[in-house]
Amino acid sequence: PVYNFSALQLIHDPQGLAEKLFHQLESTHERFEVRLLTIDVISRLIGLHQLILLNFYPYIQKFLQPHQKEVTKLLVYIAQASHELLPPDVLEPVLKTLVNNFVTERNSSDVMAIGLNAVREMCSRCPLVMNEDLLRDLVQYKSHRERSVMMAARSLIQLYRHTMPKMLHKKDRGRPTEASVELKMKNFGEIDVQEYVPGAEVLLEENKAEEQDSDESDSDSDNESWVDISHSEDEISSVMEKDKDMDQTDGKDTDLSKEKDDCKEALELKKKQAAEVSVMRILTDDDFKEIDAARIRKQVEAPKKGVKRKMEDLKEKKELVSLADIENIYKKKKA
């Protein structure tokens, strides 16, 4: 996560402060602008410290209407107050209200795009709040006639491709990459604790590449001593016939099972190599840069040989939700 080192991180009892502010918010008769500021502070406290304040979400839910004043700020606040430790049952009514009020054909394309952007920001912080049926319904807007709605739906697809691809339809999961193969779906409250630095096996591969280069330079000097031996045509034809017989006997199911086994073995080997490097070596800043570069390549490259494709920008989890993330609407440029 990326933090701004705000004063909210230094609060001694954030849960108590959030409860007091919310109790004050329920009983206040201040102007709507003042209440918005209080809601902003509470949402930041909940998202930053991963607090549990169950009554906060039904309070904001009643304001989630397209005609509501400053509704985009309210969408930002509800996204800020979402986190992984919050029970999905608490956020699910808010998500359904958001979809029913914003993502419908009776609204304009801008309202639909803003609603989809808000859904994406909520799900990026709490992916389990989305169920499979609702996700597949929202994904259908990827072919909408308005570009703003289409791009917002595609951004939601891109999010779940990198978090929970099994919830998407098979045709929407995209081409598998190394990162998608290594991805492990986490249950509610599950924390993935690792005993090694993920991606550290890249440092071992670079050392092997340097050794291979030195070996190739040594072997080039010895190439003159090798003599080519030609095979007869009968031997070649017999070998070709054996290969054809082997290809006919092998089926597609066995090929798929072999590929899966190879992928699992490759992942286990990478984990062992990463653990070995993490224990036997003190990593420097340059090593971590190489590990980060390899992690980015995994988002692009296939598990085996394949053609590279462009990767959309993946934003890191930030302390605050930007208003531009909600209001970002794609439109055709005027000539």
N, C-alpha and C positions, 0 to 999 in steps of 0.2 A: 504493500500500500504506500501511497505518496501522501505525506503529511505536510501541512503548512506551519507546524509548531505553533498552533494557536493557544490562547490562554485556557481554552476549554479542556486541554489535555492535562492541565495542572490542578484541576479541581479535586478536592479531597474526597467528597461524597457526591458523585454525579447523580446517582439514583435518587438520593434525598432531594437534591436541588431540582431535578426534573419533576418529581412528584409535587413539590411545593409550587413550582411555576405553573404546572397544569391545574392544580387546585385553584390557584389565583386566576387562571385564565377562564375557568368555568364560571366563576362568580363575579367576574369583572363586567363593567358596562362601558368600557372605553370604546373609542372609535375603532373601526375595522382595521385601519392601518396599524394602530398600536397592537391590536391582537395578532396581526400578522407577524410583527416583530417577535412577539413572545412565542408564537408557533415555530418561528425560524430557530430560535435558541433551543427550544425543546427538541426539535428534530435533529439538530446538530449534536446535542448531547446523546440522544438515543443512538444515532448512527455511529458516532465516534467511540463511545464506550460500550456499545452493544447492550443497551439497557432493555428491560422488559417493562413497558408501560402500556398495558392492554387497552385502556380506555381512550388513549390518544387517537387511535385509528378510526373508531366510529365517530369521534368528534369531527375529524377532517372529512370523513366520508360524506357528510351531509352537504358540504360545500362543493363537491366535485360535479359541477354543472357547467356546460359550455358558456352560458350567459353570466356566470358568476364573475364578480369583479376580482381582478388579479388572480385569475384561475391558474395561469401558468406558474406563478410563484407557489401556489398551493400544491401543484403537481411536483415541483422541485422539493418541497418540504416532505411530501409523503415518500418520495424516492430516497431522500436523505435518511428518513427514519426506518428504512428497511435494512435488515442485515440477516446473516445466515443463522444466527441463534434464535431468531424470532420464529415461533411456531407458524407454519404455513397456513393453518386454519384461521389465524388472526388476520392475515393479509388477504386471504382469498376473497372475502366479501368486498374489500376495497378494490381489488383487481376487477371483479365482475362489474361493480358499479362504474368503474372507469371505462371498461369496454362497452357496456350498454349505453352509456351517456355520450361517449365520444366516437367510438369506432363503429358507426352505423352509416348507412347510405343516406339517411335523411339529413345528415350534417354536411357541411362543405368539406372540400378536400383538405383544407388547412387544418380544420378541427380534427379530422380523422388522422392526419399525419402527426399532429401534436399528441393525440391520444396514444398512438402506436409508439412514439418516442418515449412517452412517460411509462408505458408498459415495459419497454426495453430497459429503461433505467432501473425500474423496480426489480425486474428479473435478473439484471446483472449483479445485484446485491443479494437477492434471495431467489435463486433459480427454482427452488422446489415449490414456490407458490403457484407456478404454472402447471396446469394439467395437460395431458396429451391431446385431448379433444379440442380444448380451447386454443392451444398452440397451432394445431393443424388448420383450424378455422381462420385464425389471424394470418397464417402463412399464405392463404389463398389470395390475399390482397397484393401479392407480388406481381400479379398480372393486371393490376388495376389500370384504368385508362389515364388517371392522373399520376404524373411523375412523382409528386411529393409523397403520395400514399404508397406507391410502388417501392420507392427507396426506403421509406420507413419500415415496410414489411421485410425488405431484404436485409436491413440491418438487424432485425429481430432473428432472422434465419441465421445470419452470420454469428450472432451471439451464442445461439444454442448449438451451432456446429462445433464450437470450442469449449462448451461446458457440458451439455447433455445431448449429444447427437442422436442417441437412440430414441428420443422423443419425437424427432422429425421423421417425416416420410423418407423412405430410402432414396428417392430421387432428389430430395432437398439436402441430403447430408454432404453432397459434394464429393470431390475426389479425396480418397483417404491419404493422409500424410503421416509422417512419423509421430507427430504430436497427437494426432487423433487415435493412433494405435496404442500409444502409451497412456492415453487418458483413462482415468479411473473415476467413475461416478460415485460421489459421496452421498451417504444418507444424512438425514437430519441430525445435526449435532456431531457428526463424525469429523475428526481431525486427522489429516494425513501427515503423520510424523515420520520423517526419514532420518536415517542414521548416517547419511552421506550427503555430499553435495551433488544434486542432480545435474547431469551433463558433464561431470568431471572426466568421463571416459574419453572426451575429445582430446585432452592433454596426452593421454596414452597413445591415441591414434596418431597424433602429430609426431611423437617420438619414433613410432614405428615407420612413419613415412620418411623421416630423415634417415633412418637406418636403411630403408629400402633404396633410397637414392644413392647412398654410399655403396651399397652392394651392387647396384646397377652399373655404377662407374667402374667398379672392380671387374665386373663380368664382361664389360665391353672390351677390356684389354685381352681377355682370354677367348674371345670369339673366334680368333683365327685358328685355334687348335681344334675346333669342332668340324666334323665332316658330315655332310648331308648324305643320308642313305635313302635310296628310292625304293618304293614298294612296287610289287608287281600288280597288274590290273586285276588278276584273280583275287588277290588278297583284299584289295580295295572293294571289289564288288561283293565279296562275302561279308565284309564288315557292314556295308550299306544295307544288305538284306537283313542282317541281324538287328540293325537299328530300326528298320521299318517294322519288323515283327514286334519289337519291344514297344514301339509307339502305339501299335494297334491294340495291344493287350492292356495298356494303361488307360484308365477311365478318368473322367472329369472329377469325380468325387475324390479319388485318391490324390489328384493334383491339388484340390482345394484343401484337403486335410494336411497335405505336406506343407503347403504355404502357411497355414495357421501354426503348425508345429514349428516351422522355421522362424516365424515371427516371435513366438513365445520364447524359443531358445535364444534368439537375438536379444530380446529384451532382458532376459535373465543374465546373459553374458554382459550386457552393458551395465546392469546394476552391480554385478561383481567387480567389473573394472572401475566403476565410479567409486565403490567402497574402498577398493585397493588404493586408488589415487588419493582419496580423502584422508586415509590413515597414514600413508607412507610419504606424503609430500605436504609442505607448507605452501598454500596457494597465495600468489601475489595478486596485485591489482590487474596486471596484464593477463594472468590466468583467468580471472573472473570475466574480463572483457571477451576473451576467446570463448568462454562458456556461454555468455549471453549471445554472442554472434551465432554459435551453434544452435542455441535454443530458437533463435529467429529462423534459421534455415530449416529447422524441423517443421515450422508452420507452413513451409512452401514445398519441401521435397517430399516425394512419395516414399513409402517404406522400402521399395526397391527402385530400380531404374525407371525413370519416367520423365515426362516433359514438365518443366517448371511452369507454374502459373502465378499470376500476381496475387499478392495477399493484401486484403484490406487492413487498414490500420486497426490494431487492437489497443484500446485504451486501458491503462492501468487503473486499478481502483484508487480513487482519490478521496480525500477527506470530505470534500463538499461536492455537491452536484451543481454543475454550471447551468444557468438558465438557458444558455445557448444550446445545450444538449437537448432540451425539450422543444425549444422554438426553432431548431434547425430544420428548415423546410427546403427541399430541392425544387427549383422551378426553372423553366426554360429561360435562357437569357434573351433579353430583347435585342433585336437587330438594330 
